[in-house]
Amino acid sequence: MKSSSLHAGRLLRSSALGMSLAVAVAAAPASAQDADANPQNEAYDDSAVIVVTAQGRSQLLSDVPVAISAVSAETLQNSGANDIRQLNQVAPSLLVSSTGSEANGSARIRGIGTVGDNPGLESSVPVFIDGVYRSRSGIGLNELGEIDRVEVQRGPQGTLGGRNSSAGLISIYSKKPEFQFGGSGEITYGNYDYWRLGGSITGPISDTLAARLDGIWVKRDGFYKDEANDTRVNDRDRYFLRGQLLFEPTDALSVRLIGDYTYRDEKCCAAVFIDNSVNPLIGDLNNPSRLPGVPLAGNQNNIIQVLTDLGQDPSAFSQGYDRNISVTPGRSYAGQTKDYGFSGQIDYDFGGATLTSITAYREYRSSQAGDLDYGTVDILYRADDPDTYRQFHTFTQELRLQGEAFDGKLDWLVGGFYANEKLTVRDNLRFGEDYGKFAACRLVTGSTLVPFYDPSTTNCISPTGQFALGNNLIPTLPTGVGPLILAGVNNLASISDRGSINDVYRQNGKNWALFTHNIFHITDKLDFTFGVRYTNDKKKFSATFTNDNTACVANQALFEPLLSGPLAATAAGILGLSCQGNSTSELDGVSIRDKRSEDEWTGTAILSYKPIHDLMLYASYSRGYKAGGFNLDRSALKPPVILAGANSSSSFAAVGGAQALVGNLQFDPEQVNSYELGAKYATGPFSLGLTLFRSDFENFQLNTFNGSTYIVQTINGCTSDLAGGDRDQSKFTGAPNYNPAAATTGACAAEDVSWGVRSQGFELEASLVPARSFRMTAGLTYARTKYRDNLVGNSAGDPLDQALRKLPGDNMSNAPELVATGSIAWTPDIGSSGMTGLVYLDGRMTSDYNTGSDLFPQKEQDGYAIINARVGLRGADEKWGIELWAQNLFNKQYAQVAFNSPFQEGATSSGTAFADPQYPGGRQIFSMFLAEPRTYGVTLRGKF
């Protein structure tokens, strides 16, 4: 009994609870409910009962009056889950995706999550492994090893320990060491030359000490083919080791020590251009009669013309889901990740109370190179440099004391949590070798200079055009301006392999909290749960910049005087292309620093009632919170061009220097008020759960890439009508443009600012176990996760950034309204030999949704269904097994996220104004990160 929970006997209070449905093992959605005792019904298996700790204490799922999905080891194995992404198949309210970097993979619950690849934002859905908080949810994309169960809790969390979360959390529990010797192993081979070797061994060292060792090695070719560099991208090359010791000298004391190490050396993450059917105005790309330098038709996208003239294969813009990617020769997606740490959990039963202490230290370091323009023309890249990385050093300490009082009428818990997280980001984001010519050609083809377009020259201006500009022979230009424009274009064209050299961002965050969570058993049928938490969060931020882009500063000197005159648009265009992303030597050697502190009260209240043994009803309210922080991207300091009337200036010095603008990097904490009504019913082999929910978010933290800069903005609503001042004006006027008056019409009085995002709907979960060998589960989530009709950019009521003008009144990105999941597991006996078969299917069907955080219509994803399948044969007591499997069986192709291709927003090839039916993206070119294609293979298993 050494490995059993210290409190299982006390908390499993009745034989009826002990006969909880075996469907808990197969539970995809958490539908496991207790069943009436029926020892003659072979559908039940007491050893298969899942016990969860969603309320800080061991309980059966049916006793937990919160929305939770519990996924067992068997379900994870059948579904082929090696990391948290596969949980999508068995938890309908959850969506896990990875895009530009697996270091910041995103998890969403009920449509709410933290998007984008910015480590300054904490996760709305954090990941805990064996009770230890992981700094970002993307860390859960590592191999998990031998897992006991996974709990997905929906809604705000925080009164039970760990870090606060505003949307939910994912808790992963590994298998403990056992006092009985045993082991297991598997060998898997699949398409894309996929190999996976895994093994585990456990057993006693003494009567009081047990150990476990898990190890996994994975190697696989990438899903994308990079023909320019003769390699494959999005591959697998990783290993994972975890060792554990469990020391139980008495029934009162348990000490568990865990150490783990993960190493990955992989190429990630490639993208392809979105098919030209999304934006038909990119032109007749495959017309062989169009010669380089000959303009496309006047209504076509000038960026397409520039890219193809500079070497981009035009077929890349119409390849659809073809995984032959466009990469600049010599550029790389190489990356290395090291993730390791140690934790110790001590549980001591004093008799009347139990003390739990979890102490952990972790380090995570990830470097990731990339060809970040996602095309052949060398526009933007991050070098493969070991000195470029993001790194977390995290120490956490959690203490909980819990027990019973008043003859079992009160289950009480009090505790504290402390975290010290040191984050370092080193970056070398640089313009490519072709950027200068690309930018010059883009400027020429998108302006009145288009008659002089000549891609064979260094500055994309024909010799005739250069002569005309240099000698003031263009009548539409004021005297003296022609030579100035020529000089500016020449400066722009000189940008080759320029940008940051080694920018360093440092953030030291300290978070401590006190919390309590108490269950009052008012009667045998009525419980009241009350929890409260106080959190103090402090962050210190500093950054040092290095940059060698002198062209930006040179053009600032030339064109700042023109920003307030009739040539303001031309001057702004040249400056914007010279300095976008704040890539300027003006920042070279500049340091900035800042700090912030916040104090928050959060809590929960739940009333649960069991009118009959088989039915639980509950109602709850929760106040959730996610800390604010700093946008770790220099482009957020200021726009590359500032237009402010007669005193316009684009330089940092003119606006007080970078330190004066450091406040632009801060964003406020995310807060939520959440309400739930739920029912859980179980009788015999059938169980059913229903949850109705509504969550209102204030200061929702949104991260958006607008094609040139990363925008981190907190989204709120305005109770007053902004009369469309925050919106895409085409909704009112038919003009495909932003609202030029938004800076005034889009503002809201501070006293009228309220929630800006609402998630509401229902979750329906069911399971059926008519026999021990057959299990079915089903889940349905309807989540209407929308922005408010009138939106502002922060709690002060400042206008919404016009890059987000599509948000008001629309559904959030990656938030399908309807998701259905289901699974069938059949394990029939084969003769009397003890052998069994395995037939397993699971599926997820998703309705339409938008994959872009700015909700541009070009980023819409049609609904789809994903099916996984597994068939196999197992020996007696599952001592051996062979399984054939397929993930994404029908090879459904879809985009995880679509985004604005960097610096690739165009005009018309004639340089004239246009009315574009594809607004609001206009002539922006788009790329997308694809989901995984069909994979299949065979697995051999053995255990002793």
N, C-alpha and C positions, 0 to 999 in steps of 0.2 A: 504493500500500500504506500510505499515511499513516494511514488511519483504522482499520486492522486492529489487533487486540490485539498488544501487544509480545511476548506469550508464546504465541500460538496455535500457531505452528509447532513449538515445543518440546514443548507439552503434548499436542497431538494426535499421539500417538507412532506410530500405525500406520495403514496404509491402510484396515484394517478399521474402525477407529474413525472415520476420515474418511467412511466410508460409512454413518454412523448414519442410522436410518430417518427419512424425511421426515415421519413422523407427529409428530415433535417439534414441527413447526410447528403442527399442529392439536391438539397435546396439550392435553387438558383436564386430566385427572390426569397427573402426570409419569410417563409410561410410555415416554418416548423411550429406546430402547436401541440399541446398535450392531448392525450387520448385516454379514454376510459381504460382502466385495467382490463385486459382480456388475454390471459396467458395462453389461451387455446388458439388465438389468432396469430399465425406465423408471419403476418405482415410487420410485426413489431420486433425490434431488436434493441434491448436496453443499452448495449455497448455502443450503439450508433448515435445516441443522443448528443446533440451539440449544446454545450454550455457556453454562454457568452458572458462578457464582462462589460457590456455597454453602459451599465450604471455603476461601474467601479467595484462590483461585487459579482461573484459567480451566480448566474441565473439561467434558467431555461428561456429560450426565445419567447415562449408563450407568456412568460411572466414579465416581459419588458414592455412597458407602455410607451415605446418610442418606435419610430420607423427605422428599421434596421434590416439589412440583408446579411445573412451568414452563409458563407460558402465553405464547404468542407473540403478536406484533402482529396477525397474520392472525386468530387465534382471538378476540382481543379485539374486533377490528373486526366479525367475523361475529356475535358474541354481543351486540353493541351496548353494550359496556362503556365507560362514560365515567368511572366512578370504581370504587372497589374493591368496591362492593356487588354488581356483576354477576359478580364472581369466584365467587359462590356457585354459579352454574350450571355451572362447569367445575372446581371443586375440592371434592369431596364432604366432606372433613374440615373445611372452612372454612364459617363462618357470620358474615356481616357484617350488622349492623342499625343503624338509627338511630331514636331515639324522641323524648324530650322536647327534645333539642337535638342538632343535627348536629355541634356542636363536640365532643361526646363520643360519637360513634358507637362501637359496640362490635364488636370482631372476636373470634371464638372459633375455636379449633382443637381438634378431638377433644372438644368440649363444654366446654372451659376458656377463660374470658375474663374480662375485668373489666367488670362490669355497672354501670349507673347513670350519672347525670349529675353526677358529683362530680369536679372537676378535680384534687383532691388525690390521687387514685389514678392511678398510672401504668398503662400497658397491659400485660396479660399477653401480648398479641400486638402488639408495636410495628410501626410503619410506617417504612421507610427509602426515601427517594427519591434516586436517584443517590448512594447511600452515605451520605446525610445523615439522621440520626435526627430524626424529627418528634415533637414533645412529646407528642401524644396521637393515637391511631389515627384519631379522627374527622377529622383533617386530611386523611386519604386520601379523604374524601368530596368533595373539590374535583375540578374537571376535571383530567385528567392530561396532556392534549396528546398529541403523537406519542410512542408508547411502543415500545420495542424488545422488551421482555419483562417479565414479572412472575414472581418466584419466591416461592412460599409454602413456607417451611420449617417442618416439624412437629417438635415437641419442644423442649426447652430449648436456648437458644443463648447464646453469650457468649465463647467462646474465640477468636473470629475478628475481633472489633472491635465498635465501636458499643456500645450499651447492652445490659445483660443482658435476657433474656426468659425467662419461666418456661414458656410454652406453645408458642412458635413466633414467627415473624416474617414480615412481608410486605415484600419488596424490589422496588421498582419502578425500572426502568431506562429512561430516555428515550432517544430516538434521538440519536446524536451528529451534529455537523456533518460534512459530507462534502466531499471535494475535487473532486466532480463536481457541476456546477450542476443543480439540479432543484427541483421544487416540487409541492405537492398542495393540493387544496381540496375542500370538501364543503358542500353545502346540504341541510338536512333540514327537512321540515315534517311535523307529525303532529297527532293529535287533542289536545285541550286547548290548541289554538292554539300548538303547540310549534314553535319555530324554533331551529335550531342552525347556525351558520356557523363553519367551521373552515378554517384554512389554515396551510401551512408552506412555507418557502423555505430552501434551503441551497445553499452553493457556496463556492468558494475566493475569498479576498481576495488571497492570494499563493500561492507554491508551498509555503509552510510554515504558512499561516494560513487556516482555514476558519470559516464562521459558519453559524448556523441561527437562524431566528426562527419560533416557533409562536404562533398566536393562536386563541382560541375565544370566541364569544359565544353565550349561550343565554338564551332567554326562553320561558316556558310558564305557562299558567294553573294555579292550584292544583287539587288533587284534592278539596278540601273546599269546600263552599259555606257562607259565613257570611252568612246573610240579614239578621241584625240589623245588621250593619255594611256590607252590600252589597259584599262583597269575597270573594276566594277565598284559601284558606290552603294551605300546602305547595306554593307556586309555585316557579318558577325565574326568576331575573333576575341573571345573572352574566357575568363575562368573565375570561379568563385569558391572560396573556402570558408567554412564556419566550424569552429570548435566550441564545445560547451562542457561545463562541469556542473553537476547538481549535487549539492551536499545537504543531507537531511539527517543530522545526528539524532534528532528527536522528532516526535510528532508535532512539536510546537515550532520548530525552526527549519526553514528552507532557504538555502543560498544557491543562486543560479548565476554562473559567470559565463559570458558569451564574448567571443572574439571572432571577427569576420574580416575578410579581405576580398575585394573585387578588383579585377584589372581588365580593361577593355582597350584594344588597339584596333580601331575601326574607322571606316570612312563614312561620314554622315554630314549633311543630309541634302540630297539632290532634289531638284525641282524641274518641272517642264513648263513650257509656255502653254497657256490655255488655248484650246482649239480656236481657230479663227471664226468658227460659227458663233462664238460669243460676241465677237466684235467684227462684223463683216466689213468695216471701213478700213481695215488694214491693207486692202489693195489686192490686185491680181498678182500674187506673189510668184506664181509659177509660170508667168508669161515669158517665154524665152526671148521674145523680141525686145523686152525692156533691157536696155544696155545700162551699165553702171553710170551713174551721174545723170541719167535721163529721168526727170521727175515722174512720179506716179500721177494718176489723175488728180485734179485739184482738190477733191473731197477726201483724199486718202491720208493716212497717218504718216507724217514726215519721219517719225522715229523708225518705222519699219524700213523706209527707204534708206535712212542713214545706216542702220544695222546691216542690211543686206549689202549695201555698197562697201561696207568695211569688212565683209567676210562672213556674216552670218548666213547659214543655209536657210533659205526662205521656207523650206519644208518644215522646219522646226515650229513654225507658227500654225501649222495645220496637222500636226502629227497625232493629236488627240491623246490617247493613253499609251502611246508608244514610249517605251522606257529607254530609248536611245537619247541620252541627254547631250546638250550642247555645253561644252566646257572649254575654256581657253587652254591651249597647250601650255603645260608647265604649272598650271594651277592645281590645287589639291583640296580634297575634303578630309584629309587625314585628321584623326583625333585620338587622344589618349585620355583615359579616365582611371583614376585610382580612388577607391572608396573603402575606407576601413575604419574600425573602431572597436571599442570595448565597452561592455556594460556589466553591471552587477545588480541583481535584484535580491533583496533580503525580505523574507516574510517571517514575522514572529508573532505567534499567538500567545497573548498574555492570559488567555482564559476569557476575560470579559471584552477584550478588544484585540485587534490584529494590526500590527504596524507593517507597512510596506515601504521600502526604500528602493528607488531605482536611480542609480548613478551611471552616467554614460559620458564618454568622450569620443568624438568622431571627427575624421578629416575626410574631405571630399575635394578632389582636384580634377578639373576637366579642361583640356585644351581642344580647340576645334578650328581647323582651317576651313576655308570655303571660297569657292568662286561665286561671290554673292550677287553678281548680276545675272547668274544662271543662263549665260549665253556664251557664244564663241568670242565675241568682241570683249576685250579686256577693259571693263569699266570699273569694277569694284571687287576687292578681294580682302581676305584675311589670311595672312601668311601662315605656313606650317612652321611655327616657331615655339620651342618649348618654354620660352619666356612669356608666351601669351596664354593666359588661362583664367579660370575663375576658381576660387578656392574658399572653402568653408572650414573653419575650425570651431567646433561646437561642443560646449560642455553643458550638460543638463543634470539637474538634481530634482527628484520628486519624492515627497514624503506624504504618505496617507496613513491615517489612523481611523479605523472603522470598527463598529461593533453594534450591539443591541442594547436597548434600555427599556425599562418599564415592562418587563416580562414579555419581550418580543414585540411590543407595540411600536417601537421605533428602531429602524435601521439607520444609523447615523454614520457620517463620514466627514472628516475634516482633513485638510491637507494644504500643502504649499508646493510651489514650483519655481525653479530658477533656471534661467538659460543665459549663457554668455556666448554669443555668436560673433565671430570675426570673419568678415567677408572681404576678400581681395579680388579685384578684377584687373587684369593687365590686358590691354587691347592694342592692336596695330592695324586698325581698319584703314585701308589705303585705296586711293584711286588707282586704277590699272594703267598699263602702258598705253592703252588706246583711249583713255578718258579724254585727254585734251582735244584730240581730233574729233572724237565723238561729240563732245560738247560744242565745239566750233561748228561742226556740220549741223547739229541740232539747232543751233542759234540761227544759222543762215537759212536753212530750209523752213524754219518757222517764222520768218520775218520777211520784210519787203526786200531783203537781199537775195531772195531765192533765184532771181535771174542770173546771179553770179555764182551759183552753187557749182563747185568742182571738187569732188572727193579725191582727185589725184594730187591736190596741193596740200601742204601742211596745215593750212588754216581753213581749208574748204572753200576758199574764195578764189575764183578764177583770176588769172593775171589781169584781165580787163577790169574786173571788179576792184582789185587791189589798186590799180592805177587810178580808177575813178574816185575811190575813197581817199587815197593819199593826196589827190589834187583837188578835192572839193568840187567834183564834177557831177555829184548827185543832187539834183535840184530840190529834192524833198528834204534834204538835211540842211540845217542852219550852217552858216559859214563857220569853218573851223572844226565842225563836229566829225566830218568824215575821217580825217587822220586820227582823231581820238578813238573812233570806233575801230578802225583798223588796228591801232595799238592794243586796244582791249581784247580783240579777237586773237591777236598774236599772243598776248599774255595767257589767254585762256587755252590756246592750243599748245602751249608749252607745258601744261600739267601732265606729267608722265611719271607714274609711280611716286605719287606724293600723298601726304596725309599724315596720320598719327604714326609715331615711331614706337612708343611704348607708353601709352596713357595708363595711369595707375589710379584706381578707385579703391578706397578703403572705407569700410563701414563696420563699426563696433556696436553691436546691439546687446543691451542687457534688459532682460525681462524677468520680473518676479511677480508672483501672484499668490493670494490666499483664497481658498475656496472651501465650500461645504456643500454636501449633497445628502439629503435626508428623506427617508420614506416613512411616513406616518401611517400605520395600519389602523385606521379609524374603526373599522369593523372587519369581520372576516372577508367581506366582499368589497370594501371601499378603502382605497389608499389615496393619500395625498403626498406628492413628492415636491420638495422645495429645495432649490439650490441657488447659491449666489457666489459670485467671484469678484474679487478686486484685483486689477492688473495694473502694474506700472511698467511702462515700456520706454526705454531711452535709447537713442541712436546718436552716434557721433560719425560724421562723414567728412572725408577729405579726398581731394583729387589733385593730381599733378598731370599736366598735359605736355606733350611733345609733338611738334608738327613742323614739316618742312615745305608746306605749300605757300611759297612766296607770291604766287600769282594772285592770290586773293588780296593780299595787302596792296600789291601794285595797282590792281584794278579799283580798290577802294579809293586810292588817291586820285584816280582819273575820273571816277563816275559818281562819287558822292555829291559833287556840286550839281549833277544833273537829276538827282532824285526828286527835286521839287519843281522841275520844269516840264516843258512839253515832251521831252524825251525820257520821262521818268520810266516808262515801260521798257524802253530799250536798255537804259542804265540798270534797271532792276534785273532784267534778264541776264545781262552779262555778269553782274555781281552775284546773282543767285547761282549761276553755273560755276562761278569761280570759287565760291565760299560755302556751297551747300554742305549740310552736315557740320557746319562750323569748322570745316577743314581749313585752317588758316594758321600761318606761322605766327600770327599775332598772339596765339595761345601758347607758343613754344616756351617752355619753362615756367608757365603760370601755374600757381597753386591756389586752390580754394578750399574752404572748410565751412562746416555748419553743424548744428546739432538740433535735436528735437526731443520732446518728452511729452508723454500722454498718460493719463490716468482714466481708467474705464471701469464701470460697474456693469456686470452682465449677470444673467441668471435664468432660471427656469422654474416653472410651476406646472405640475401635472396632476390631474384628478383622474383616477382609474377605478373602474367598477366592474365586478363580475356578477351579473344577475343570476347566471347559472354557471356551473363548473366549466362548460365548454366555450363560454363567450366572455371576452373582455372588451369593454368600451373605455375610451379615454379621451380627454381633451387636454391640450397643453399650450403653454405660451413660453417662448424663449427669446431672450435678448442676446444677440451675438455680436461679435467684434473681430476685426482683423486689423493689425497694426498698420499705421501709416509708415512712410519712409521716404526714400530718395530715388529719383529716376537716375540710374547709372548710365547715362548717355549724354555726352557733351552737347549734342544738337538741341537738347531741351533748354539750354541756357538762354538762347535767343534765336529768332529767325535769322537767316543769313543776310536778309535785307530788312531794314527798318524804314518804313515810310511814315514820316511824322511832320509833314508840312515843310516850312521853310528851313527848319533845322534838322532835316533828315540826315541820318548817318547810319552806316552799317558797321562801324568799328566798335569793338568792345570799349576802347578808351572813351569814346564819345558818350557812352551811356553809363560811365562810372566804373568800368572794368568788370572782369568776370566775377569777382567776389561780390560786387553789388547786385549781381543777377543770380546769386546762388539760391535764393529763395524760390526761383522758378523750378528747381529740381524737386522740391518737397511736394508730397501729396498726403492728404488727410486719411485718418483711419476709416475703414469700411464698417458700417453698422447695420444691423438688421433686426427687425421685429418679426417673429415667426409664430404662426398659429397652426395647430393641427387638431383634427378630430379623427379618431381611429377606432377600428373594430377588428378583433382577431377571434376567429371561430374555428374550432377543431372538434371533430367527433369521428371515431373509427378511423378509416384510412383517408379521410378527406380533411383538408384545412383550407381556410380562406381568410385573407386579410384585406382590409380597405383603409386607406388613409386619405383624408382631405387636407390640403395644406394651402397656406398663403404666407408669403414672406415678402416684406417690403424693405428695400435696401436704400440706405442713405450713403452718400459718398462712395458709390460703387466704383471700384478702381478699374479703369479701362486702359489698356495698352494698345496703341494702334500705330502701324507703320503707314505713313501717307505717301510713300514713294521716295521720300528724301530724308525725313526725320521720324523719330519715334516720339509719339505723343502719349504721355501718361496723364490722364485727366480723371478727376473724380466726378461722377455723374449724379446730379440731383434733379429734382423736378421743381416747377414753379406752380403755385396754386393760382396765380394770375395767368390770364391768356396772353401769350406773347405774340399773337396774331401772325404766326408763321415766321417770326424773326429768327428762330433757331433752326429753320428747316430748309430743305432743298426747295428753292423757290419755284421749280418747275411744277410743283404740286398746285401752285396758285396762278402762275403766269404762263406756264408752258416753256419758259426759258431754261435751258439746261445749264444752270449756273448756280453758284452759291449766292447768298444774300449779301450784297456789298455793304448793307447798313447793319449787319448783324452785331457789330460792336456796340451799337446803341439799342437797337430794337430787340436784341436777344438777351438783354440784361433783366434781372429780377431783383426786387427789393429783398434784402436779407431776411426780413421777417416773413416773407412768403415762400422761402425755400423749404422743401420737404423731400420725401423719398422720390427717387428717380427710376427705380427698377422694381418690378413686382413679378414674382413667380407664384403661380397658383394653379391648382389642378387636383388630380387624384391619382392614387396608385392602387392597383388591384393585383393581388398575388394569390395564387392557388397552387395546391399540390394534391396529388392522388397516389396512394400506394395500395393498390388492391391486393398485391401479393409481395412477398419478400423479394422476389426477383424482378419486379417491375415498378418503376417510379416515373411519374410525370410531374413536371412543374410548368407553370405559366405565369407571366407577369405582364402587366399593361400599365404604362405611365402616360397620362395626359398632363402636360405641363405647359401652361401658357405663360412664357417668360418674356415679358415685354418691357420696353422703355415707356415712360410716361409721355403724354402728348406734348408737354412743354418742358424742355430740358435746359439746364444751365450747367456750367463747367465746374462749379465748386459750391461750397456751403455759403460763400459770400454773394452768390448770385451772379457771378461774372458770366459773360456769354459763352456758349458752347463753341468749341473750335469748329470752324466751318468744314473741316475735313470730315466731321461727324454729322453732317447735316441730314443724313438719311435716318438717323437713329430715332428721332421723336415719333412715338406711336407704333414703332415696329418691333417685331420679335428680335431677341438677342441672337448673336451669332452662335453657331454650333448648339442650338437649342431647338431641336425638333419638337413639335407639339405632341406627336404621338410616337411612342416606342413600345414594341411588343417583343417579349422574349419567351422562349419555351425550351424544354429539354425532355428527352425520353431516354431512360436507361433500362435496358433489359439484359439480365444476366441469367439465362436459363441453365439448368443442370443438363449435362450431357451424359446420358447413361447413368450408371451407378459408380463410375470411377472416381467421382469427386471433381471431375473437370467441369468447368462452366464456360459458357460463351459470353460475349459482350457485344451488344449493339447499342450504340449511343449516338444521339443527334441533339444538337442544340442550334438555336437560330435567334437572330435579332432582326426585326423589321423596323425601319425608321422612315418617318415621313420627311417631306421636303424641309430644307433649312438653308440658311445662308452661312457660308464658312468664313466670311471676312468680318472683322470687328468693326469696320466702317459701313457694312451692309450694302456695299455697292451691288447692283443687280447682276453684274457679271460674275459674281462669286456665289451664285445660287447653286445648290446641290440637290438634284432630284432624289426622292426617296429610293431606298434600296433594301435588300435583304441579304444577310450573311448567314450561311449554313456551315457548321462544322460537323464532321462525322468520324466515327471510330468503330471498327469491328475487330474482334479478337477472340482468342482462345486462351484459357487459363487452366493451369493444373490444380490439383487438390490443394486447398488452403492457399491458393494463389502463390505457390512456391515458384512458379514460372509463368510466363505469359508472352504471347506474341500478338501485336496489334497493328492493323493497317489504319491509317488516319489521313484526313484531309482537312485543312483549314481554308475557309473561303472556297468551299467545294465547287461552286458554280463560277468562280473567277470573276466576281463582281468588281468592276473598276469604278473607283470614285475618289474624290479629293478629300483629304483631311482638312486642309486649309488652302484657300486661294488668297493671293496677296498682290499688291502693286509691285511690278518688277522695278527694281531700284533705278531711279533717274530716267525712267522710260515713259514719261507722259508727254504726248506730242501735241502738235497743232495740225493744221492742214498743210499739205505739201506746197501750197501756194502762199502760205503765210497770211492768209486772210481769215476773218472771223468765220465761225461756222455754227450751225445748229445741228447738234448731234443727237439722234434718237436714242443712242446708247448711254445717255446721261445716267448718273452723275460722273461715271468714270471717264466720259469723253473719250479721248484718244489715248488714255492710259493703257499700256500693255500689262497683261496679268500673267502670273505664273501660279503653279500649284504644287503642293506636296501631296503625292499620291499615297493612298493606303496600300497595304501589302497585297500582292496578287495571290492566286491559289498556290498553296504549298501542300505537299503530300509526302508520305514516307511510311516507314515501318519501324516499330519499336519492339525490342526484346527486353523483358523484365525478369528479374529473379530476386528472391529474398530467402532469408533463413532466420 
